[in-house]
Amino acid sequence: MTEATPEPLLRTLSPLLHALDHDVRGWLDGIHIQPLPMIARASLEGMCNDLHRQSDALGVERPVLTIMLMGGTGVGKSTLLNALAGGAVAQASFTRPTTRDPVVYYHESLKPEHFDPALRHCRLVPHDRATLLQKIIVDTPDLDSNDIANRDKLKALLPVADIVLYVGSQEKYHDQLGWDLFMEQRQRRAFAFVLNKWDRCLHPGATGRRPDEDLLDDLEKEGFEKPHLFRTMAQAWIDIPPGTTPGNIPEGEQFLVLRNWLELGLTRMEIEAVKARGVGQLLAQLDSGIEQVRPSDLTAEAERTKASWENLLREEAGACGDVLVSTLEPFSAEIEHHFRVEGQQKFRGLMAGYLKLATKLRYAGTSLRDRIPMMPRMEQKVETPANWNLAAFAHECTRVAGEKVLNQRAGALVNRLLVEADRQKFPIALLNGPTNEAARADWHVRYDRALIEALAEVERNRTHPKGIRKVVQVVLVTLSNFLPELVLVSAFLLLLWKYFMDSTYHVSMIDLFLPFALTLVVLILLQLLSAVLLPVRWSAVRDDFHRQLVTRLESELASVYGSIPGQTAEALLHERTKVDDLLKTVREVRTWLEARQTEVNVSSLYGN
């Protein structure tokens, strides 16, 4: 293959990955209405780390390919590296075959300070071989080591790898630990395979299927159409003069093929293709990972939940209204008194004086009880102000009702709402926080407001009615304001007329008392007529008050709870839009990368 100067794909890709890394991390670190699952979040953070690492590695003039040897204990990874290096680079032993410290074999022109941090802490071995100028070969700890720390070192190094050279032997070419790690990493890394100690695979006494054939079949099942599989006997190539071939090399041994592929087959074009393919696979995984945590559109579920909550809130408003009305029952006389006093403000003259006196006589001795309803033995006392203080009265009633019943109902209401939301397929985890926060709101203030407004509305309806009631009130007030005086004056005029016109008429005490009696009868009749036509008794206004109170309580409950499903769905939809924008960016980078990848064939390093 000839060296070519391709389009600067990777140098352009580097800032794109930096920007994408910044966007994904910003989204991960942001506030999520629907918390990300712990495993999904950890996976996405790992992909972000890979993005950052890749963007740093690609932003160089000449990209460097990192080839990592991976395998189990005793398969000959260190021996293979020594054979490739033409000398003792990595520690190899027949008595205790194990690699403890990773070895980084790199060209002396490369600066270690520019290496990935995971490589800087390894044992660095420079060389001057021009054929490996753009390649770094890393010998890793054994993946099946009994020392957990060795396996951790391997897993920390794998994200740095561009190509993993999976080294096996006749005994360990398909062990479970290695195969699981291969399956985990195959979507992000290119893989080639080495079956070392090839001479053991061709032992005359061996029976059954050859290891290389078995491994090729397994790789084909995993989507590798033409995998790179090199059959080597690395130990035989150590300590021989350059340019010579060791004796007794079995048929099919491919160490030279492997060395030529590493030195000459992986040109700059192949290196860029591998790196671009690796980035493409990383972006595909990132796309899939973000898609999995993409928030759902719960608009329909929110509408159903809101509709079903309306019935519950209506029931709750009715129950709370019953509690508050029953709290006011012992104070019905005081409420009537207040309504009567307010209603008497329209009357003048004799009627006004009569009503004021009658009211005082009727409600003499009544005051706000010193015991709160529903708690007849409680020690708290409700102070009776000199003037009617509706706000203080309402606040004290709602406080006692809250301590007795309403506070407990608030917690029960949250549970009922969540159960109903679950029936409507709305994730209750999203509603748990907002509903509990709503339950912790200062509901006493809202109950006070509803109670005061309901009382004020009933009072307004009674003292300032509308429609036919207003006509009746105007007629009664008008009659009451002039009829008693008219009767009194007329009676006295009649007495005077009789006295002066009839000489036989003598004024008696009864005659003098008669005008006052007639006036009193008129006052009483007008009062009775007013009580019948415009009643202000508690029994007459209770239902109206209850209806007004329930309406306001329902409005308060709906304003706090009713909007929660819709607001949650809207916030989730907003977050979904952000995720869609992020996915669009990821897919744009993927499309750009696929359109500009060089057409070098490296597909054999990847499974489908």
C-alpha positions as CSV (number, residue, x, y, z in Angstrom):
1,M,0.0,0.0,0.0
2,T,1.2,3.5,-0.7
3,E,1.3,6.4,1.8
4,A,-1.2,9.0,0.8
5,T,-2.2,12.3,2.2
6,P,-5.9,12.0,2.9
7,E,-8.3,14.7,3.8
8,P,-7.5,16.0,7.4
9,L,-10.5,14.1,8.7
10,L,-9.3,13.5,12.2
11,R,-8.0,17.0,12.8
12,T,-11.5,18.3,11.9
13,L,-13.1,15.6,13.9
14,S,-11.3,16.5,17.1
15,P,-13.0,19.9,17.8
16,L,-16.4,18.3,16.9
17,L,-15.8,15.7,19.6
18,H,-14.7,18.3,22.1
19,A,-17.9,20.3,21.5
20,L,-20.0,17.1,21.7
21,D,-18.3,16.1,24.9
22,H,-19.1,19.5,26.4
23,D,-22.8,19.3,25.3
24,V,-23.3,15.8,26.6
25,R,-21.6,16.5,30.0
26,G,-23.6,19.7,30.4
27,W,-26.8,17.7,29.8
28,L,-25.7,14.9,32.2
29,D,-24.8,17.4,35.0
30,G,-28.1,19.4,34.5
31,I,-31.3,19.0,36.4
32,H,-33.5,16.1,35.2
33,I,-37.2,15.9,35.8
34,Q,-36.9,12.2,35.3
35,P,-33.6,11.0,37.1
36,L,-31.3,9.0,34.9
37,P,-30.9,5.4,35.9
38,M,-27.6,4.9,37.7
39,I,-26.2,2.3,35.3
40,A,-27.2,4.3,32.2
41,R,-25.7,7.5,33.7
42,A,-22.4,5.6,34.5
43,S,-22.3,4.3,30.9
44,L,-22.9,7.7,29.4
45,E,-20.2,9.2,31.6
46,G,-17.8,6.5,30.4
47,M,-18.7,7.4,26.8
48,C,-18.0,11.1,27.6
49,N,-14.6,10.1,28.9
50,D,-13.9,8.2,25.7
51,L,-15.1,11.3,23.7
52,H,-12.6,13.5,25.6
53,R,-9.8,11.0,25.2
54,Q,-10.5,10.6,21.5
55,S,-10.7,14.3,20.8
56,D,-7.4,14.8,22.5
57,A,-5.8,12.0,20.6
58,L,-7.1,13.1,17.3
59,G,-6.0,16.7,17.6
60,V,-2.4,16.0,16.5
61,E,-0.5,16.3,13.3
62,R,0.2,12.6,13.0
63,P,-2.3,10.3,14.7
64,V,-0.8,7.5,16.8
65,L,-2.4,4.0,16.8
66,T,-2.4,2.3,20.2
67,I,-2.3,-1.5,19.8
68,M,-3.0,-3.4,23.1
69,L,-2.1,-7.0,23.8
70,M,-4.8,-8.7,25.9
71,G,-4.9,-12.3,27.1
72,G,-4.8,-14.7,30.0
73,T,-2.0,-15.9,32.1
74,G,0.6,-17.9,30.2
75,V,-0.6,-17.3,26.7
76,G,2.7,-15.5,25.8
77,K,1.7,-11.8,25.5
78,S,5.1,-10.6,26.9
79,T,6.9,-13.2,24.8
80,L,5.1,-11.9,21.7
81,L,6.0,-8.3,22.5
82,N,9.7,-9.3,23.0
83,A,9.6,-11.1,19.6
84,L,8.1,-8.1,17.9
85,A,10.7,-5.8,19.5
86,G,13.5,-8.2,18.7
87,G,14.7,-8.2,22.3
88,A,13.8,-8.4,26.0
89,V,11.3,-5.6,26.4
90,A,8.6,-7.2,28.6
91,Q,9.2,-9.6,31.4
92,A,8.6,-13.2,30.4
93,S,9.0,-16.3,32.5
94,F,8.4,-20.0,32.2
95,T,8.3,-20.5,35.9
96,R,5.7,-17.9,36.8
97,P,4.2,-16.5,33.6
98,T,2.4,-13.3,34.6
99,T,2.5,-9.6,33.6
100,R,2.2,-7.3,36.5
101,D,3.2,-3.9,35.2
102,P,1.9,-2.7,31.8
103,V,4.7,-2.1,29.2
104,V,4.4,0.7,26.6
105,Y,6.6,0.2,23.6
106,Y,6.8,3.4,21.6
107,H,8.9,5.3,19.1
108,E,11.5,7.7,20.7
109,S,10.1,10.6,18.6
110,L,6.9,10.5,20.5
111,K,6.7,12.5,23.7
112,P,5.3,10.6,26.7
113,E,3.9,13.7,28.2
114,H,1.4,13.7,25.3
115,F,0.3,10.2,26.0
116,D,-3.0,9.4,27.6
117,P,-2.7,9.6,31.5
118,A,-3.4,5.9,31.7
119,L,-0.2,5.2,29.6
120,R,2.1,7.6,31.4
121,H,2.0,5.5,34.6
122,C,3.2,2.3,32.8
123,R,6.7,1.1,32.2
124,L,7.8,3.1,29.1
125,V,10.2,1.5,26.6
126,P,11.3,3.7,23.7
127,H,12.7,2.4,20.4
128,D,13.9,3.8,17.0
129,R,12.2,1.5,14.6
130,A,10.8,3.7,11.8
131,T,8.2,1.1,10.8
132,L,6.5,1.5,14.1
133,L,6.7,5.3,14.1
134,Q,3.0,5.9,14.5
135,K,2.2,2.9,16.6
136,I,2.3,2.2,20.4
137,I,2.2,-1.4,21.5
138,V,1.1,-2.0,25.1
139,D,1.5,-5.3,27.0
140,T,-1.2,-5.5,29.6
141,P,-1.7,-7.5,32.9
142,D,-3.2,-10.9,32.6
143,L,-7.0,-10.6,32.4
144,D,-7.5,-13.8,34.5
145,S,-5.0,-12.8,37.2
146,N,-5.8,-13.8,40.8
147,D,-4.7,-10.3,41.7
148,I,-7.8,-8.0,41.3
149,A,-5.5,-5.0,40.9
150,N,-4.1,-6.5,37.7
151,R,-7.5,-6.8,36.2
152,D,-8.3,-3.3,37.2
153,K,-5.2,-2.1,35.5
154,L,-6.3,-3.8,32.3
155,K,-9.8,-2.3,32.4
156,A,-8.3,1.1,32.9
157,L,-6.1,0.7,29.9
158,L,-8.6,-0.7,27.4
159,P,-10.4,2.6,26.7
160,V,-7.1,3.9,25.3
161,A,-6.8,1.0,22.8
162,D,-7.5,1.5,19.1
163,I,-6.8,-2.1,18.2
164,V,-6.9,-5.0,20.7
165,L,-4.6,-7.9,19.8
166,Y,-6.4,-10.7,21.7
167,V,-3.7,-13.3,22.4
168,G,-4.7,-16.9,23.2
169,S,-3.1,-20.3,23.2
170,Q,-4.3,-23.9,22.8
171,E,-5.4,-23.9,26.5
172,K,-6.7,-20.4,26.7
173,Y,-8.2,-19.0,23.5
174,H,-11.8,-18.9,24.5
175,D,-11.9,-18.7,28.3
176,Q,-15.0,-17.1,29.9
177,L,-13.3,-14.0,31.4
178,G,-11.5,-13.1,28.2
179,W,-14.5,-13.7,26.0
180,D,-16.8,-11.6,28.2
181,L,-14.4,-8.7,28.1
182,F,-14.1,-9.1,24.3
183,M,-17.9,-9.0,24.0
184,E,-18.0,-5.9,26.2
185,Q,-15.4,-4.0,24.3
186,R,-16.0,-5.2,20.7
187,Q,-18.4,-2.4,19.9
188,R,-15.8,0.3,20.7
189,R,-12.5,-1.3,19.7
190,A,-11.0,-3.0,16.7
191,F,-10.0,-6.6,17.3
192,A,-7.4,-8.9,15.8
193,F,-6.6,-12.3,17.2
194,V,-3.3,-14.2,17.9
195,L,-3.2,-18.0,18.6
196,N,0.2,-18.3,20.1
197,K,2.2,-21.5,20.8
198,W,1.0,-22.8,17.5
199,D,3.2,-25.8,17.7
200,R,1.0,-27.2,20.5
201,C,-2.0,-27.0,18.3
202,L,-0.4,-29.3,15.7
203,H,0.7,-32.0,18.2
204,P,0.6,-35.4,16.5
205,G,-1.4,-36.9,19.4
206,A,-4.0,-34.1,19.4
207,T,-7.6,-35.1,18.5
208,G,-10.7,-33.2,17.9
209,R,-11.1,-29.8,16.3
210,R,-8.2,-27.5,16.0
211,P,-8.4,-24.3,18.3
212,D,-8.0,-21.9,15.3
213,E,-11.0,-23.5,13.5
214,D,-13.1,-23.4,16.6
215,L,-12.2,-19.7,17.3
216,L,-13.0,-18.7,13.7
217,D,-16.4,-20.3,13.9
218,D,-17.2,-18.4,17.1
219,L,-16.0,-15.2,15.6
220,E,-18.1,-15.7,12.6
221,K,-21.1,-16.2,14.8
222,E,-20.3,-12.8,16.3
223,G,-20.3,-11.1,12.9
224,F,-16.6,-11.2,12.0
225,E,-16.7,-12.2,8.3
226,K,-12.9,-12.3,7.7
227,P,-11.2,-11.8,11.1
228,H,-7.5,-11.3,11.4
229,L,-6.2,-14.4,13.1
230,F,-2.5,-14.9,13.3
231,R,-1.0,-18.3,14.3
232,T,2.3,-17.7,16.0
233,M,5.1,-19.4,17.9
234,A,6.6,-16.2,19.4
235,Q,9.2,-17.9,21.6
236,A,11.0,-19.3,18.6
237,W,11.5,-15.8,17.2
238,I,13.4,-14.4,20.2
239,D,17.1,-14.2,20.2
240,I,17.7,-15.0,16.6
241,P,19.8,-12.9,14.2
242,P,17.8,-10.3,12.2
243,G,16.7,-11.6,8.8
244,T,16.9,-15.2,9.8
245,T,14.2,-17.7,10.4
246,P,14.1,-20.1,13.3
247,G,14.3,-23.8,12.6
248,N,11.5,-26.3,13.1
249,I,8.7,-23.7,12.4
250,P,5.4,-25.7,11.9
251,E,3.3,-25.2,8.9
252,G,0.9,-22.3,9.0
253,E,3.0,-20.3,11.5
254,Q,2.4,-16.5,10.8
255,F,4.6,-14.5,13.1
256,L,6.1,-12.7,10.1
257,V,2.7,-12.0,8.7
258,L,1.7,-10.5,12.0
259,R,4.8,-8.3,12.2
260,N,4.4,-7.1,8.6
261,W,0.8,-6.3,9.2
262,L,1.7,-4.2,12.3
263,E,4.6,-2.5,10.6
264,L,3.5,-2.1,6.9
265,G,-0.1,-3.0,6.7
266,L,-1.3,-0.4,9.1
267,T,-0.4,2.7,7.2
268,R,-1.5,6.2,8.0
269,M,-4.7,5.7,6.0
270,E,-5.5,2.6,7.9
271,I,-4.7,4.3,11.2
272,E,-7.1,7.1,10.4
273,A,-9.7,4.7,9.2
274,V,-9.4,2.6,12.4
275,K,-9.6,5.8,14.6
276,A,-12.5,7.1,12.6
277,R,-14.3,3.7,12.7
278,G,-13.7,3.6,16.5
279,V,-15.2,7.1,16.8
280,G,-18.1,6.1,14.7
281,Q,-18.8,3.1,16.9
282,L,-18.5,5.3,20.0
283,L,-21.0,7.8,18.5
284,A,-23.3,4.9,17.6
285,Q,-23.2,3.7,21.2
286,L,-23.6,7.3,22.5
287,D,-26.7,7.7,20.3
288,S,-28.1,4.4,21.6
289,G,-27.3,5.3,25.2
290,I,-29.0,8.8,25.0
291,E,-32.0,7.3,23.1
292,Q,-32.5,4.8,26.0
293,V,-32.9,7.6,28.6
294,R,-34.8,10.0,26.3
295,P,-37.8,11.2,28.3
296,S,-41.2,10.0,27.2
297,D,-44.0,12.3,25.9
298,L,-46.6,12.1,28.7
299,T,-49.0,14.7,27.4
300,A,-51.8,12.2,26.9
301,E,-51.2,10.6,30.3
302,A,-51.1,14.0,31.9
303,E,-54.5,14.9,30.4
304,R,-56.1,11.7,31.7
305,T,-54.5,12.1,35.1
306,K,-55.7,15.7,35.4
307,A,-59.2,14.7,34.4
308,S,-59.3,11.8,37.0
309,W,-57.8,14.1,39.7
310,E,-60.6,16.6,39.2
311,N,-63.1,14.1,40.7
312,L,-60.8,13.4,43.6
313,L,-60.2,17.1,44.3
314,R,-63.9,17.7,44.1
315,E,-64.6,15.0,46.6
316,E,-61.8,16.4,48.8
317,A,-63.2,19.9,48.6
318,G,-66.6,18.6,49.7
319,A,-65.1,16.7,52.6
320,C,-63.0,19.7,53.7
321,G,-66.1,21.9,53.3
322,D,-68.1,19.6,55.6
323,V,-65.3,19.8,58.2
324,L,-65.1,23.6,58.2
325,V,-68.9,24.0,58.2
326,S,-69.2,21.7,61.2
327,T,-66.5,23.8,62.8
328,L,-68.7,26.9,62.4
329,E,-71.9,25.2,63.6
330,P,-71.5,26.2,67.3
331,F,-71.1,29.8,66.3
332,S,-74.2,30.0,64.2
333,A,-75.8,32.5,66.5
334,E,-72.8,34.8,66.2
335,I,-72.8,34.5,62.4
336,E,-76.5,35.3,62.3
337,H,-75.9,38.3,64.6
338,H,-73.2,39.5,62.2
339,F,-75.4,39.1,59.2
340,R,-78.4,40.9,60.9
341,V,-76.2,43.8,62.0
342,E,-74.8,44.2,58.5
343,G,-78.3,43.9,57.0
344,Q,-79.7,46.6,59.3
345,Q,-77.4,49.2,58.0
346,K,-80.0,50.1,55.3
347,F,-82.8,50.9,57.7
348,R,-83.4,54.3,59.1
349,G,-85.6,56.0,61.8
350,L,-87.9,53.9,64.0
351,M,-87.2,50.7,62.1
352,A,-83.4,51.0,62.6
353,G,-83.9,51.7,66.3
354,Y,-86.3,48.9,66.7
355,L,-84.1,46.3,64.9
356,K,-81.1,47.3,66.8
357,L,-83.0,46.9,70.1
358,A,-84.5,43.6,69.0
359,T,-81.2,42.3,67.9
360,K,-79.5,43.2,71.2
361,L,-82.3,41.5,73.1
362,R,-82.3,38.4,70.9
363,Y,-78.5,37.9,71.0
364,A,-77.9,39.0,74.6
365,G,-75.4,36.7,76.2
366,T,-74.1,35.2,72.9
367,S,-70.5,35.5,72.1
368,L,-67.8,33.3,70.5
369,R,-67.5,30.2,72.5
370,D,-64.5,29.8,74.6
371,R,-64.3,26.2,73.4
372,I,-63.5,25.3,69.8
373,P,-65.9,23.0,68.0
374,M,-65.0,19.3,67.7
375,M,-62.7,19.7,70.7
376,P,-65.1,20.5,73.6
377,R,-62.5,20.0,76.3
378,M,-59.5,21.8,74.7
379,E,-57.8,24.5,76.6
380,Q,-57.3,27.0,73.6
381,K,-59.8,29.8,73.8
382,V,-61.0,32.0,71.0
383,E,-60.9,35.6,72.1
384,T,-64.0,37.5,71.3
385,P,-63.1,40.9,69.9
386,A,-65.1,44.0,70.7
387,N,-66.0,44.3,67.0
388,W,-66.5,41.4,64.6
389,N,-63.1,40.3,63.2
390,L,-63.9,37.9,60.4
391,A,-60.3,37.2,59.5
392,A,-59.3,36.3,63.1
393,F,-62.5,34.2,63.5
394,A,-61.9,32.3,60.3
395,H,-58.2,31.7,61.1
396,E,-58.9,30.3,64.5
397,C,-61.6,27.9,63.1
398,T,-59.3,26.6,60.3
399,R,-56.5,26.2,62.7
400,V,-58.5,23.9,65.0
401,A,-60.0,22.1,62.0
402,G,-56.6,21.6,60.6
403,E,-55.1,20.2,63.7
404,K,-58.0,17.8,64.1
405,V,-58.7,16.6,60.6
406,L,-57.5,18.7,57.7
407,N,-53.7,18.1,58.1
408,Q,-54.2,14.3,58.1
409,R,-56.4,14.6,55.0
410,A,-53.7,16.4,53.1
411,G,-51.3,13.5,53.4
412,A,-54.0,11.0,52.5
413,L,-54.9,13.1,49.5
414,V,-51.4,12.8,48.1
415,N,-51.5,9.0,48.3
416,R,-54.9,8.9,46.6
417,L,-53.7,11.2,43.8
418,L,-50.6,9.1,43.2
419,V,-52.6,5.9,43.1
420,E,-54.9,7.4,40.5
421,A,-52.0,8.7,38.5
422,D,-50.5,5.2,38.5
423,R,-53.9,3.9,37.1
424,Q,-53.6,6.4,34.3
425,K,-50.0,5.1,33.5
426,F,-48.3,8.3,34.6
427,P,-45.0,7.5,36.4
428,I,-45.7,8.3,40.0
429,A,-42.0,8.8,40.6
430,L,-42.3,12.1,38.6
431,L,-45.3,13.2,40.7
432,N,-44.1,12.2,44.1
433,G,-42.0,15.2,44.8
434,P,-44.4,17.9,43.4
435,T,-47.4,16.5,45.2
436,N,-45.7,16.2,48.6
437,E,-44.3,19.7,48.2
438,A,-47.9,20.9,47.5
439,A,-49.1,19.1,50.6
440,R,-46.5,20.9,52.7
441,A,-47.8,24.3,51.5
442,D,-49.5,26.6,54.0
443,W,-53.0,25.3,53.5
444,H,-54.2,27.2,56.6
445,V,-53.9,30.4,54.7
446,R,-55.8,29.0,51.8
447,Y,-58.5,27.6,54.1
448,D,-58.8,31.0,55.8
449,R,-59.1,32.7,52.4
450,A,-61.8,30.3,51.2
451,L,-63.7,30.6,54.5
452,I,-63.6,34.4,54.6
453,E,-64.5,34.7,50.9
454,A,-67.5,32.3,51.4
455,L,-68.8,34.1,54.4
456,A,-68.3,37.5,52.7
457,E,-70.1,36.2,49.6
458,V,-73.1,34.9,51.6
459,E,-73.2,38.1,53.5
460,R,-73.1,40.1,50.2
461,N,-75.9,37.9,48.7
462,R,-78.0,38.5,51.8
463,T,-77.4,42.2,52.3
464,H,-77.0,43.2,48.6
465,P,-79.1,40.6,46.7
466,K,-79.7,40.6,43.0
467,G,-82.8,40.0,40.8
468,I,-86.2,39.6,42.4
469,R,-84.6,39.4,45.9
470,K,-83.2,42.9,45.3
471,V,-86.7,44.2,44.3
472,V,-88.2,42.6,47.5
473,Q,-85.4,44.1,49.6
474,V,-85.9,47.6,48.1
475,V,-89.6,47.5,48.8
476,L,-89.2,46.2,52.3
477,V,-86.5,48.7,53.2
478,T,-88.5,51.6,51.7
479,L,-91.6,50.6,53.6
480,S,-89.7,50.1,56.8
481,N,-88.0,53.5,56.6
482,F,-91.3,55.5,56.3
483,L,-94.3,53.3,57.2
484,P,-93.7,53.1,61.0
485,E,-93.3,56.9,61.2
486,L,-96.4,57.3,59.0
487,V,-98.5,55.1,61.2
488,L,-97.4,56.8,64.3
489,V,-98.1,60.3,63.0
490,S,-101.3,59.3,61.4
491,A,-102.6,57.7,64.7
492,F,-101.8,60.9,66.6
493,L,-103.4,63.1,63.9
494,L,-106.5,60.8,64.2
495,L,-106.7,61.3,67.9
496,L,-106.3,65.1,67.5
497,W,-109.0,65.2,64.9
498,K,-111.4,63.3,67.1
499,Y,-110.5,65.4,70.1
500,F,-111.3,68.7,68.3
501,M,-114.1,67.5,66.0
502,D,-116.1,65.4,68.6
503,S,-116.9,67.3,71.8
504,T,-118.2,64.1,73.4
505,Y,-114.8,62.3,72.8
506,H,-112.5,62.1,75.8
507,V,-108.9,61.0,75.4
508,S,-108.0,58.0,77.6
509,M,-104.7,56.4,78.4
510,I,-105.5,53.6,76.0
511,D,-106.0,56.1,73.2
512,L,-102.6,57.7,74.0
513,F,-101.0,54.2,73.9
514,L,-102.7,53.2,70.7
515,P,-100.4,55.0,68.2
516,F,-97.4,53.4,69.8
517,A,-99.0,50.0,69.8
518,L,-100.0,50.4,66.2
519,T,-96.5,51.5,65.3
520,L,-95.0,48.5,67.2
521,V,-97.3,46.1,65.4
522,V,-96.2,47.6,62.1
523,L,-92.6,47.2,63.1
524,I,-93.1,43.6,64.1
525,L,-95.0,42.8,60.9
526,L,-92.2,44.4,58.8
527,Q,-89.6,42.5,60.7
528,L,-91.4,39.2,60.2
529,L,-91.9,39.9,56.6
530,S,-88.2,40.6,56.2
531,A,-87.3,37.4,58.0
532,V,-89.6,35.4,55.8
533,L,-88.6,37.0,52.5
534,L,-84.9,37.8,53.2
535,P,-83.9,35.2,55.8
536,V,-80.5,35.5,57.5
537,R,-80.8,32.5,59.9
538,W,-77.9,30.1,59.9
539,S,-80.2,27.2,58.8
540,A,-81.2,29.4,55.8
541,V,-77.7,30.4,54.7
542,R,-75.8,27.3,55.7
543,D,-76.3,25.5,52.4
544,D,-75.4,28.6,50.4
545,F,-72.3,29.0,52.6
546,H,-71.4,25.4,52.2
547,R,-71.7,25.6,48.4
548,Q,-69.7,28.8,48.2
549,L,-67.0,27.3,50.5
550,V,-66.7,24.0,48.5
551,T,-66.5,26.0,45.3
552,R,-63.5,28.0,46.6
553,L,-61.8,25.0,48.2
554,E,-62.1,23.1,44.9
555,S,-60.6,26.0,43.1
556,E,-57.7,26.2,45.6
557,L,-57.1,22.4,45.4
558,A,-57.3,22.5,41.6
559,S,-54.9,25.5,41.4
560,V,-52.3,23.6,43.4
561,Y,-52.7,20.0,42.5
562,G,-54.5,20.0,39.2
563,S,-51.7,21.6,37.3
564,I,-49.0,19.2,38.5
565,P,-49.4,16.5,35.9
566,G,-49.5,19.0,33.0
567,Q,-46.5,21.0,34.4
568,T,-44.5,17.8,34.9
569,A,-45.3,16.6,31.4
570,E,-44.5,20.0,30.0
571,A,-41.1,20.0,31.8
572,L,-40.4,16.5,30.6
573,L,-41.3,17.5,27.1
574,H,-38.9,20.4,27.4
575,E,-36.2,18.1,28.5
576,R,-37.1,15.7,25.7
577,T,-36.5,18.5,23.3
578,K,-33.1,19.1,24.7
579,V,-32.3,15.4,24.3
580,D,-33.6,15.4,20.8
581,D,-31.3,18.4,20.0
582,L,-28.4,16.4,21.5
583,L,-29.3,13.3,19.5
584,K,-29.5,15.5,16.4
585,T,-26.0,16.8,17.1
586,V,-24.6,13.3,17.6
587,R,-26.2,12.1,14.4
588,E,-24.9,15.0,12.4
589,V,-21.4,14.2,13.6
590,R,-21.9,10.5,12.7
591,T,-23.3,11.4,9.2
592,W,-20.4,13.8,8.6
593,L,-17.9,11.2,9.7
594,E,-19.4,8.4,7.6
595,A,-19.5,10.7,4.6
596,R,-15.8,11.6,4.9
597,Q,-14.2,8.4,6.0
598,T,-11.5,7.2,3.8
599,E,-12.5,4.1,1.9
600,V,-9.7,1.9,3.4
601,N,-11.1,-1.5,4.2
602,V,-10.7,-2.2,7.9
603,S,-14.0,-4.0,8.3
604,S,-12.3,-7.3,9.1
605,L,-11.3,-5.8,12.5
606,Y,-15.0,-5.3,13.5
607,G,-17.9,-7.6,13.8
608,N,-21.3,-6.7,12.4
